[in-house]
Amino acid sequence: MSDLAIYDLDRTLTRRATYTPFLLHCALRRAPWRLLLLPFVLASMLLYVARIIDRGRLKEINHQLLLGRWIHPSDLKPLVDSFADATVAHNVRPGARTAIVRDRMEGRRLILATASYRLYANAIADRLGFDDVIGTGSVIGLDERIRSRIEGENAYGEAKLRMIAEWVEKSGLTGRHGHVRFYSDHASDAPTFEWVDEPVAVNPHARLRRLARTRGWAIEDWG
């Protein structure tokens, strides 16, 4: 039986979000002319705020604008590696590193569960010593090129919990895993907080802080 430690990525492990910075990182290094499309990125964000599009569609639009409709893995890898290196060097909370060491010493299986794309979350997780990654997938064509479209669900809110449950089943851990600890900064992860044995609200925003106090969940400041 294996105890689990599940971590959110953006603003939990990291101080700042990673998705838009990743796209900007790629655009700057691969096709700087795409920065001219930033007004369209802003327009898509306004459409999201107005609830005309959902988070998944917002990601697809911004991916297409700043990275392109498709990219071959061999072209993407150096961009992912340089972004992951920079993220681990400059954008990881000190408390996150402490928690990772503690959970590893307790013998827990470390899982990164994030709405961010696995195409770069995998590289960050590898550098931090995680065992598994649950995240938003990308459509890959027969030509092996990565498309700007999401495969399956955007791993956000209830969808994240569904994807965690699917991972547990596929990993053969249904009814066999031990104690589950979960860290996140955001109330959108309430379904997962309610599912686990030990919810930990990390540097929570106001809504999650109120929810954690109501539910009696632990609150931690990771700096």
C-alpha positions as CSV (number, residue, x, y, z in Angstrom):
1,M,0.0,0.0,0.0
2,S,1.4,3.4,-1.0
3,D,0.5,6.7,0.6
4,L,0.1,9.5,-1.9
5,A,1.0,13.2,-2.0
6,I,-0.8,15.2,-4.7
7,Y,0.4,18.7,-5.6
8,D,-1.2,21.4,-7.7
9,L,1.3,23.3,-9.8
10,D,0.4,27.0,-10.5
11,R,0.7,29.2,-7.4
12,T,1.0,26.1,-5.2
13,L,4.4,24.7,-6.2
14,T,5.2,27.9,-8.0
15,R,4.9,31.5,-7.0
16,R,3.4,32.5,-10.4
17,A,1.3,30.9,-13.0
18,T,3.1,29.0,-15.7
19,Y,0.9,28.6,-18.8
20,T,1.0,32.1,-20.4
21,P,4.7,32.5,-19.4
22,F,5.4,29.2,-21.1
23,L,3.8,30.4,-24.4
24,L,5.6,33.7,-24.2
25,H,8.9,31.9,-23.6
26,C,8.3,29.8,-26.7
27,A,7.2,32.7,-28.8
28,L,10.2,34.8,-27.9
29,R,12.7,32.0,-28.8
30,R,11.0,30.4,-31.8
31,A,8.9,33.1,-33.5
32,P,9.1,36.6,-31.9
33,W,6.7,38.0,-34.5
34,R,4.0,36.1,-32.7
35,L,4.2,38.7,-29.9
36,L,2.4,41.0,-32.3
37,L,-0.6,38.7,-31.7
38,L,-0.8,39.6,-28.0
39,P,-3.8,41.9,-28.5
40,F,-5.7,38.8,-29.7
41,V,-4.5,36.9,-26.6
42,L,-6.0,39.7,-24.5
43,A,-9.2,39.6,-26.5
44,S,-9.5,35.9,-25.8
45,M,-9.0,36.5,-22.1
46,L,-11.9,39.1,-22.2
47,L,-14.1,36.5,-23.9
48,Y,-13.3,34.1,-21.1
49,V,-14.1,36.7,-18.4
50,A,-17.4,37.3,-20.2
51,R,-18.0,33.6,-20.1
52,I,-18.3,33.4,-23.9
53,I,-15.6,30.7,-24.0
54,D,-14.4,28.3,-21.3
55,R,-10.9,27.7,-19.9
56,G,-10.1,24.9,-22.3
57,R,-11.0,26.9,-25.3
58,L,-9.0,29.9,-23.9
59,K,-5.9,27.6,-23.7
60,E,-6.4,26.3,-27.2
61,I,-6.7,29.8,-28.7
62,N,-3.6,31.2,-26.9
63,H,-1.6,28.1,-27.8
64,Q,-2.4,28.6,-31.4
65,L,-1.6,32.3,-31.3
66,L,1.7,32.1,-29.5
67,L,3.0,28.6,-30.4
68,G,1.2,27.7,-33.6
69,R,-1.4,25.2,-34.8
70,W,1.2,22.4,-34.5
71,I,4.8,21.8,-33.5
72,H,7.0,18.7,-33.8
73,P,8.3,17.3,-30.4
74,S,11.9,17.7,-31.5
75,D,11.3,21.5,-32.0
76,L,9.4,21.8,-28.8
77,K,11.8,19.9,-26.5
78,P,14.5,22.6,-26.2
79,L,11.8,25.2,-25.4
80,V,10.3,22.9,-22.8
81,D,13.7,22.2,-21.2
82,S,14.8,25.8,-21.0
83,F,11.4,26.8,-19.5
84,A,11.4,24.0,-17.0
85,D,15.0,24.9,-16.0
86,A,14.1,28.5,-15.4
87,T,10.9,27.6,-13.6
88,V,12.7,25.3,-11.1
89,A,15.5,27.8,-10.6
90,H,13.4,30.9,-10.1
91,N,9.7,30.1,-9.6
92,V,9.3,27.3,-7.0
93,R,8.2,28.2,-3.5
94,P,10.7,27.4,-0.8
95,G,8.0,25.7,1.2
96,A,7.2,23.5,-1.8
97,R,10.7,22.1,-1.8
98,T,10.5,21.4,1.9
99,A,7.1,19.6,1.5
100,I,8.5,17.5,-1.4
101,V,11.5,16.4,0.8
102,R,9.1,15.6,3.7
103,D,6.7,13.6,1.6
104,R,9.5,11.7,-0.1
105,M,11.0,10.8,3.3
106,E,7.6,9.6,4.4
107,G,7.6,7.2,1.5
108,R,4.8,8.9,-0.4
109,R,4.3,8.6,-4.1
110,L,4.6,12.1,-5.5
111,I,2.0,13.2,-8.0
112,L,1.7,16.5,-9.8
113,A,-2.0,17.1,-10.7
114,T,-2.4,20.3,-12.8
115,A,-4.6,22.0,-15.3
116,S,-1.4,23.0,-17.1
117,Y,-0.4,21.1,-20.2
118,R,1.6,17.9,-19.5
119,L,3.8,18.8,-22.5
120,Y,5.8,21.1,-20.1
121,A,4.5,20.0,-16.6
122,N,6.2,16.7,-17.2
123,A,9.6,18.4,-17.4
124,I,9.0,20.5,-14.3
125,A,7.9,17.4,-12.4
126,D,11.0,15.4,-13.5
127,R,13.3,18.1,-12.2
128,L,11.5,18.2,-8.8
129,G,11.5,14.4,-8.4
130,F,7.8,13.6,-8.9
131,D,6.8,10.1,-9.8
132,D,3.7,10.8,-11.9
133,V,1.9,13.7,-13.7
134,I,-1.8,14.2,-14.2
135,G,-2.6,17.1,-16.4
136,T,-4.2,18.5,-19.5
137,G,-3.2,16.6,-22.6
138,S,-2.6,17.7,-26.2
139,V,-3.9,16.2,-29.4
140,I,-1.0,14.5,-31.3
141,G,-1.5,13.9,-35.1
142,L,-0.4,10.9,-37.2
143,D,2.6,13.0,-38.2
144,E,3.6,13.1,-34.5
145,R,3.2,16.9,-34.3
146,I,1.5,18.3,-31.2
147,R,-1.7,20.3,-32.0
148,S,-3.0,23.3,-30.2
149,R,-6.2,21.3,-29.3
150,I,-6.8,19.7,-25.9
151,E,-7.1,15.9,-25.8
152,G,-9.9,15.0,-23.4
153,E,-10.7,17.4,-20.6
154,N,-9.0,20.4,-19.3
155,A,-7.8,19.2,-15.8
156,Y,-9.6,21.9,-13.9
157,G,-12.1,21.7,-11.0
158,E,-14.2,18.5,-11.1
159,A,-12.4,17.4,-14.2
160,K,-9.1,17.3,-12.3
161,L,-10.7,14.9,-9.7
162,R,-12.1,12.7,-12.5
163,M,-8.6,12.5,-14.0
164,I,-7.1,11.7,-10.6
165,A,-9.7,8.9,-10.1
166,E,-8.9,7.6,-13.6
167,W,-5.2,7.6,-12.9
168,V,-5.8,5.7,-9.6
169,E,-7.7,3.1,-11.5
170,K,-5.2,2.7,-14.3
171,S,-2.3,2.5,-11.8
172,G,-4.0,-0.4,-10.1
173,L,-4.4,1.5,-6.8
174,T,-8.2,1.4,-6.5
175,G,-8.8,0.3,-2.9
176,R,-5.1,-0.2,-2.4
177,H,-3.6,3.2,-2.0
178,G,-3.1,4.5,1.5
179,H,-3.4,8.0,3.0
180,V,-3.8,10.8,0.4
181,R,-2.5,14.3,1.1
182,F,-3.4,17.1,-1.3
183,Y,-1.9,20.6,-1.7
184,S,-3.5,23.5,-3.7
185,D,-3.9,27.3,-3.5
186,H,-7.3,27.6,-5.2
187,A,-11.0,26.9,-4.3
188,S,-11.5,25.4,-7.8
189,D,-9.8,22.3,-6.4
190,A,-12.6,21.9,-3.8
191,P,-13.7,18.5,-5.3
192,T,-10.3,17.1,-4.8
193,F,-9.9,18.7,-1.3
194,E,-13.2,16.9,-0.3
195,W,-12.0,13.6,-1.7
196,V,-8.6,13.3,-0.1
197,D,-7.7,12.3,3.5
198,E,-5.6,15.4,4.3
199,P,-6.4,18.6,2.4
200,V,-3.8,21.3,2.7
201,A,-4.5,24.9,1.5
202,V,-1.3,26.4,0.4
203,N,-1.0,30.2,0.3
204,P,-4.8,30.2,-0.3
205,H,-6.7,33.0,-2.0
206,A,-9.5,34.5,0.1
207,R,-12.2,32.1,-1.0
208,L,-10.2,29.0,-0.3
209,R,-9.0,30.4,3.0
210,R,-12.6,30.8,4.1
211,L,-13.5,27.3,2.9
212,A,-10.5,25.8,4.6
213,R,-11.4,27.5,7.9
214,T,-15.0,26.3,7.6
215,R,-14.0,22.7,6.8
216,G,-11.1,22.6,9.2
217,W,-8.5,22.0,6.6
218,A,-4.8,22.8,7.2
219,I,-3.5,26.1,5.9
220,E,0.2,26.5,5.1
221,D,2.4,29.4,4.0
222,W,5.1,28.2,1.6
223,G,6.6,31.7,1.1
